[in-house]
Amino acid sequence: MTVSTLAFSSSGSVLTPFPAAAVETSLRGELIQAVKDEASIRGIALPTSAADIAKAPFQMDSLVVVSILCVIEPIVGFELPESVVRTGGYRSVDSALYQLLPRIEAQWKKRKGGKP
C-alpha cells in the first residue's frame, strides 16, 4: 500500500504539489526541439542525443523561450508571466532549465499556495 503525504495551507485546504517532473520533461522537450529547428535553419550540426543537445552551447533567444512557456501552462493550470524568462536568452537548454524551473515553481506557489 502506498501512502501519500499531503500538504495543507494555513486555511486547511490541501496544497497540490508542484508537478516538477512533468514541467521539466515538457519544457526540456520543447527547448530541445527549438534548438534543433534553429540549427537546421542555420545549418549547424548538433550532437545526436537529447542529453548532449541540452548541454551543447547554443544561444536561445528569450522571445523563443517565452513562446515555449505556453506548452507548460496546461500542466501548471495558469498563464505564466514573461518575467520568468531571463532577458537576453540562454546559452544552452540546461542553462535555461536551471534558471526557469525555480521561477516557474515560485509562480506555482504564489498561485496555488505556499511560500515562493
C-alpha positions as CSV (number, residue, x, y, z in Angstrom):
1,M,0.0,0.0,0.0
2,T,1.3,3.4,-1.0
3,V,1.0,6.3,1.5
4,S,0.7,9.8,0.1
5,T,1.7,12.9,2.0
6,L,-0.5,15.9,1.5
7,A,0.5,19.5,2.5
8,F,-2.1,21.8,3.9
9,S,-2.3,25.5,3.8
10,S,-2.9,27.7,6.8
11,S,-6.6,27.7,5.9
12,G,-6.7,23.9,6.0
13,S,-7.1,23.4,2.2
14,V,-4.9,20.7,0.5
15,L,-2.0,22.1,-1.4
16,T,-1.2,20.3,-4.7
17,P,2.5,19.6,-5.1
18,F,4.4,21.3,-7.9
19,P,4.4,19.0,-10.9
20,A,8.2,19.4,-11.3
21,A,8.8,16.2,-13.4
22,A,6.1,17.0,-15.9
23,V,7.1,20.6,-16.2
24,E,10.8,19.8,-16.7
25,T,10.0,17.0,-19.2
26,S,7.7,19.2,-21.4
27,L,10.0,22.2,-21.2
28,R,13.1,20.2,-22.0
29,G,11.5,18.6,-25.0
30,E,10.3,21.9,-26.4
31,L,13.6,23.7,-25.8
32,I,15.5,20.8,-27.5
33,Q,13.1,21.0,-30.4
34,A,13.6,24.7,-30.7
35,V,17.4,24.2,-30.8
36,K,17.0,21.5,-33.5
37,D,14.8,23.7,-35.6
38,E,17.1,26.7,-35.3
39,A,20.2,24.6,-36.0
40,S,18.5,23.1,-39.1
41,I,17.7,26.6,-40.5
42,R,21.3,27.8,-39.8
43,G,23.0,24.6,-41.0
44,I,24.6,23.9,-37.6
45,A,25.4,20.3,-36.7
46,L,24.2,19.2,-33.3
47,P,25.0,16.1,-31.2
48,T,22.7,13.2,-31.7
49,S,21.4,12.5,-28.2
50,A,18.9,14.8,-26.4
51,A,21.2,14.9,-23.3
52,D,24.1,16.1,-25.4
53,I,22.0,18.7,-27.2
54,A,20.8,20.0,-23.8
55,K,24.4,20.5,-22.7
56,A,25.6,21.9,-26.1
57,P,26.3,25.7,-26.2
58,F,23.6,27.2,-28.3
59,Q,22.2,30.7,-27.9
60,M,18.4,30.7,-27.4
61,D,16.5,34.0,-27.8
62,S,14.3,35.0,-24.8
63,L,11.3,35.5,-27.1
64,V,11.5,32.0,-28.4
65,V,11.6,30.7,-24.8
66,V,8.6,32.9,-23.8
67,S,6.7,31.4,-26.7
68,I,7.6,27.9,-25.4
69,L,6.0,28.6,-21.9
70,C,2.5,28.1,-23.4
71,V,3.3,24.4,-23.6
72,I,3.6,24.0,-19.9
73,E,0.7,26.3,-18.9
74,P,-1.9,23.4,-19.2
75,I,0.3,21.5,-16.7
76,V,0.5,24.3,-14.1
77,G,-3.0,25.5,-14.8
78,F,-2.4,29.2,-15.3
79,E,-0.7,31.6,-17.7
80,L,3.0,32.2,-16.8
81,P,4.3,35.8,-16.9
82,E,7.0,36.6,-19.4
83,S,9.1,37.7,-16.5
84,V,10.1,34.1,-15.6
85,V,12.3,34.2,-18.7
86,R,15.6,36.0,-18.4
87,T,16.1,38.9,-20.7
88,G,18.7,38.1,-23.3
89,G,18.0,34.4,-23.6
90,Y,20.1,31.4,-22.7
91,R,23.3,29.7,-23.7
92,S,22.0,26.1,-23.6
93,V,18.9,24.1,-22.8
94,D,20.4,23.1,-19.5
95,S,21.1,26.7,-18.5
96,A,17.5,27.7,-19.4
97,L,16.1,24.8,-17.3
98,Y,18.4,25.7,-14.4
99,Q,17.0,29.3,-14.4
100,L,13.4,28.6,-15.4
101,L,12.3,25.8,-13.2
102,P,12.7,27.6,-9.8
103,R,11.0,30.7,-11.2
104,I,8.1,28.6,-12.5
105,E,7.8,26.8,-9.2
106,A,7.8,30.2,-7.4
107,Q,4.8,31.3,-9.6
108,W,3.1,28.0,-8.8
109,K,3.5,28.6,-5.1
110,K,2.3,32.1,-5.5
111,R,-0.9,31.0,-7.2
112,K,-1.5,27.6,-5.6
113,G,-0.5,28.4,-2.0
114,G,2.7,28.1,0.0
115,K,5.7,30.3,0.2
116,P,7.7,31.1,-3.0
